[in-house]
Amino acid sequence: MNYKIVNRNTGATYFLNEKEKTNFFIKNKLQNYNEINLTKAKARRRNKMLDVVAHLAIVGASILATLIYIQNY
């Protein structure tokens, strides 16, 4: 897993893997850092895109079915 660590006071950004993150927080206190799991964030973005594609496919299929119905009526 990959992580984005942001210092809340200075705005410094660190991109770390799991081992580096463990060592980083051994040396630094957790209190002033915002931790974002990039692996989970990427999965959420991908799932949102797939949801949009699924909804567009349903709308497209509905429109196509309506057009075919009208044409055959």
C-alpha positions in Angstrom: 0.0 0.0 0.0 1.1 3.5 -0.7 0.5 6.5 1.6 0.5 10.3 1.3 1.6 11.9 4.5 1.0 15.7 4.8 2.4 17.8 7.7 -0.5 20.0 8.9 1.8 22.8 10.1 4.2 23.2 7.2 2.2 21.5 4.3 5.2 19.2 3.5 4.1 16.1 1.6 5.6 12.7 1.7 4.8 9.7 -0.5 5.7 6.5 1.4 5.1 2.8 1.2 4.1 0.8 4.3 7.7 0.1 5.6 8.8 3.7 5.1 5.6 4.9 6.8 6.3 2.8 9.9 9.9 4.1 10.1 8.6 7.7 9.5 6.2 7.6 12.4 8.8 6.0 14.7 10.9 9.1 14.1 8.0 11.6 13.9 5.0 12.1 16.1 1.6 11.2 14.5 -0.2 14.3 16.0 0.6 16.9 13.2 0.3 14.7 10.1 -2.6 13.9 7.9 -2.4 10.3 6.5 -4.1 9.3 3.2 -4.1 5.7 2.0 -3.5 6.2 -1.8 -4.3 2.5 -2.6 -7.8 2.8 -1.2 -8.3 6.3 -2.7 -7.4 4.9 -6.1 -9.9 2.0 -5.7 -12.6 4.4 -4.7 -12.0 6.6 -7.8 -12.1 3.5 -10.0 -15.3 2.3 -8.4 -16.9 5.7 -8.9 -15.9 5.7 -12.6 -17.4 2.2 -13.0 -20.6 3.4 -11.4 -20.9 6.3 -13.9 -20.3 3.9 -16.8 -22.9 1.5 -15.5 -25.5 4.3 -15.1 -24.7 5.6 -18.6 -25.1 2.1 -20.0 -28.5 1.7 -18.4 -29.6 5.1 -19.7 -28.3 4.3 -23.2 -30.0 0.9 -23.2 -33.3 2.6 -22.2 -33.0 5.1 -24.9 -32.2 2.4 -27.5 -35.1 0.2 -26.4 -37.4 3.2 -26.6 -36.2 4.0 -30.1 -36.6 0.4 -31.3 -40.1 0.3 -29.7 -41.1 3.5 -31.5 -39.7 2.3 -34.8 -41.6 -1.0 -34.6 -44.8 0.6 -33.5 
